[in-house]
Amino acid sequence: MVKLELYRKFTNSLAVFVVLSIAWIGYELYFNATDPLSELWRIAWLIPAFWAILAYTLLAVICVLWAPSQNPTRYAYSEEAGDDFDEEAASLTGTAVKVAGDIRKVSGAITIREDIEEDKRE
């Protein structure tokens, strides 16, 4: 649940940044439409500076959310992924990955190894 809460905070912060970006694009359009002769050159630097500030702020939010902690296992999976490997789906997609080494991909075809000990002999 801690991981879910972290991603919810991240999603909310991304939504805020998207809304700010859209609002700033609207301001840029208004600014450029009302000042075609660049008479407001003294405040024109704010337009590109906003994007740098927004990017830096987003980076700071990410750093705060994913800061190192004393308890790094709070983001770990609650259940270990066991032998939930779907061999039929692997044969349909043509890819196979299993950590235990029971399945491998050989020249485009997937073969199931019945005995792992066979591969260890010289």
C-alpha positions in Angstrom: 0.0 0.0 0.0 3.0 2.3 0.5 4.0 1.9 -3.1 0.5 2.6 -4.3 0.4 5.8 -2.2 3.8 6.8 -3.6 2.5 6.4 -7.2 -0.7 8.3 -6.3 1.4 11.3 -5.1 3.5 11.1 -8.2 0.4 11.0 -10.4 -1.1 14.0 -8.7 2.1 15.9 -9.0 2.3 15.1 -12.7 -1.3 16.3 -13.1 -0.4 19.6 -11.4 2.6 20.0 -13.7 0.5 19.3 -16.8 -2.1 21.8 -15.8 0.6 24.4 -15.1 2.2 23.7 -18.5 -1.1 24.1 -20.3 -1.8 27.4 -18.4 1.7 28.7 -19.3 1.2 27.8 -22.9 -2.0 29.9 -22.9 -0.1 32.8 -21.3 2.7 32.5 -23.9 0.1 32.6 -26.7 -1.6 35.6 -25.1 1.8 37.3 -24.6 2.9 36.8 -28.1 -0.4 37.9 -29.6 -0.6 41.1 -27.6 3.0 42.1 -28.1 3.9 41.6 -31.8 6.6 44.3 -31.8 8.4 43.0 -28.7 7.7 46.1 -26.7 7.6 44.1 -23.4 11.2 42.8 -23.9 12.0 43.4 -20.2 9.7 40.6 -19.1 10.0 38.3 -22.1 12.8 36.3 -20.3 10.1 34.8 -18.0 8.7 32.7 -20.8 11.8 30.4 -21.3 12.7 30.7 -17.6 9.4 29.2 -16.6 10.2 25.9 -18.4 13.5 25.6 -16.7 12.0 26.3 -13.3 9.1 23.8 -14.0 11.6 21.1 -15.0 13.7 21.7 -11.9 10.7 21.6 -9.7 9.5 18.3 -11.2 13.0 16.9 -10.6 12.9 18.0 -7.0 9.5 16.4 -6.5 10.8 13.1 -7.9 13.9 13.3 -5.6 11.7 13.9 -2.6 9.3 11.1 -3.4 12.0 8.5 -4.1 14.5 9.7 -1.5 16.5 6.9 0.2 15.0 5.8 3.5 15.9 3.7 6.5 13.4 1.0 5.4 13.9 0.3 1.7 11.7 -2.9 1.9 8.6 -0.8 2.2 8.5 -0.6 -1.6 9.1 -4.4 -2.1 6.5 -6.7 -3.4 4.3 -8.2 -0.8 4.2 -11.6 -2.4 7.1 -13.2 -4.2 6.5 -14.2 -7.8 6.6 -18.0 -7.7 6.0 -20.4 -10.5 3.3 -18.4 -12.1 5.0 -18.6 -15.5 2.5 -19.0 -18.3 4.1 -21.4 -20.8 1.2 -21.1 -23.3 1.5 -17.3 -23.4 5.2 -17.6 -23.9 4.8 -20.0 -26.9 2.2 -17.6 -28.4 4.4 -14.5 -28.1 7.7 -16.2 -29.0 9.5 -14.9 -25.9 10.4 -16.8 -22.8 12.0 -15.6 -19.6 12.1 -17.5 -16.4 14.6 -16.9 -13.6 14.8 -20.5 -12.5 16.1 -21.5 -15.9 13.4 -24.0 -16.8 12.6 -22.5 -20.1 14.8 -21.1 -22.8 14.5 -19.8 -26.3 16.5 -21.6 -29.0 16.4 -20.3 -32.6 12.9 -18.9 -32.4 11.4 -22.0 -30.8 10.8 -22.4 -27.1 11.9 -25.6 -25.5 11.1 -26.8 -22.0 14.0 -28.4 -20.2 12.9 -31.3 -18.1 16.1 -31.9 -16.4 18.5 -29.1 -15.6 21.2 -31.5 -14.5 21.7 -32.6 -18.2 23.1 -29.2 -19.1 25.8 -29.3 -16.4 27.7 -32.3 -17.7 30.9 -31.7 -19.8 
